[in-house]
Amino acid sequence: MSENILFMAIAACLATLVVLMIGIIGFGTGKSTPSFSNRMMRYRIIAQFVAIVLIMATILVARGGG
């Protein structure tokens, strides 16, 4: 069980990184619209929230709390 949560946490961290890089590349090229930048920021915040929740769940399970 804890291995599954750990892998999901890692995947969520990687998803956050991918969304962040897409946003940075779009901003760096100057070709992104404000709506695209806002959408990428929303996706990044959601991905970060999921990653933090999964990391906290991994810690909880590793300590024997779940």
N, C-alpha and C positions, 0 to 999 in steps of 0.2 A: 504494500500500500504506500509506504513512504517513498519507494523508488518511483512510483507513478507520479506522485505529487512533485517530487524533485524534477523529473523530466518535464512535467508541465510547467514548472516554474522557470526552468531553463529555456523552454520554448517561448514562454511569454516574454522573458528578457530579450531573447533574440528578435522576437516580433517588434518589441519596442525599439530596438536598435535599427531594424529595417525601416520602420515608419519614420524614425528620426532622420535617418540618412536620406530617405526620399524627400523629406521636407527641406533638409539642408541643401541637397542638390538642386531642388526646384528654386530655392531662394538664391543660391549662388549663381545660377544661370540667368536669373532675372526674367525668366519666361513664365513664371508661375503667376496666377491671378490671386488676388486677395482671398477669394472663396476657396481656392485650392489650399492655400496656406492655412486658413482657418480649419478646414476639414482635416488636414494632416495633424494640426495641433490637437484637435479633438480626439483623433484616433490614437495619438501618442499618449494623451492623458488616460484614456480608457485602457490602453495596453499597460501603462505603468501601474494603474490601480489593480488590474488583474495580476500582474507580476508580484506586486507587494502582498496581495492577499495570499497568493500561492506560496510565497517565501515564508510568510508568517505561519501558514498551515504546515509547511515542511518542518519548521522549527518546533511547532507544537507536537507534531507526530513523532519527531526525533526524540523529544524529551519524554515521550510516553504518555502524553496527554490525550491521545486520540486513537 
